[in-house]
Amino acid sequence: MEIVGGVISRDRSAQADGRQGGPLIVTEDVELLDDLLRLCAAAGALPEVQHGGPSSRQGWEAAPLVLVGDDAADRVRGAARRRGVVLVGRDQDDSGVWRRAVEIGADHVLVLPDGEQWLVDRIADVAEGVGRPALTVGVIGGRGGAGASTLACALAVTAARDGRRTMLVDADPLGGGLDVLLGGESADGLRWPAFAASRGRVGGGALEESLPELHALRVLSWDRGDAVAVAPEAVRAVVAAARRRGGVVVLDLPRRVDEAAAEALAQVDLGLLVVPAELRAVAGARRVASTAGMALRDLRVLVSAGAGPGDAGGLGPEEIAGLLDLPLAGEVPWEAGLLGAQAAGTPPGGVARGPLARFCSSFWERLPVEATGAGV
């Protein structure tokens, strides 16, 4: 960072990794400036500071975010209108701040210290160059052994093979670790215990770079150590960071919904309930759907076909979805030799021409292009 003529300029190298850099701060209030610089540091952003009015039209229009101190509102009134302007003050009782915000075309009015966390998140978003959030798909088994973890891996492997930025998150602490299904239990990188005490915001880029990379995707899994309780706040922060990177996030969800699982469910765009074609499985899936459905905005049924005709009492996929009162998302095909292929190092969905991979490719193709294209 360098100081030129009273302007503190951000280090342009901060944009070399694809980030947009930090915000422009316009204020002469020393105490407010200290607060804003502290919040920028907390967000990992290097700001540009201009005292008085905006001295550079290019700086005002090019900055990804502009933070205008309430003291400087009069001095920026004539600046070009743009999005991403936040008027920041500290007087909770000053009703005139709303009028000044309208006069300068501000998108938001923020009063410190109450709005600090919102502002840190917003600054970090622009510093990371955040665009459209990832399409987040959660997979949950209607009963134990339904094949939800296998399907979650196959969906992630297929998405990555198709060129989408993909992250696979194991949200089931009792599942044994998705890295094992992918043949990467010894791969370098962090697992859930490293994030157990996370609070506040987790950087999306830092998260992605810290995780094992397997089959062209990033994987957040559990390790084989003693059970570690991950706080709900940590689950919320980690899943939010994964979504900010764009592309696709696939979550393998537990059937039992506790507070931590509820935080993951709350960020899922589309939930897939995997139900084997068995009457007993349908009965169990009703209980899972009743709890998970309270947190999921969009929950659909995938009927899982077995090696034989199953025991569905003559019910087809449509009837099973009807009994669960949920939309039918499709029928997951049986793939012979899947376990043998995994033992040989081929992950679920790894055989591009196999039935499971073809099903997953068709699934992604049916989703909106604008959603699946995020971050690719």
Secondary structure by P-SEA (a helix, b strand, c coil): ccccccccccccccccccccbbbbbbcccaaaaaaaaaaaaaacbbbbbbccccccaaaaaaccbbbbcccccccccccccccbbbbbbccccccaaaaaaaaaccccccccccaaaaaaaaaaaaaaccccccbbbbbbbcccccaaaaaaaaaaaaaaaaccbbbbbccccccccccccccccccccccccccccccccccaaaaaaaccccccccccccccccbbbbcaaaaaaaaaaaaaaccbbbbbccccccaaaaaaaaaccbbbbbbcccaaaaaaaaaaaaaaaacccbbbbbbbbcccccccccccaaaaaaaacccccbbbbbbcaaaaaaaaccccccccccaaaaaaaaaaaacccccccccc
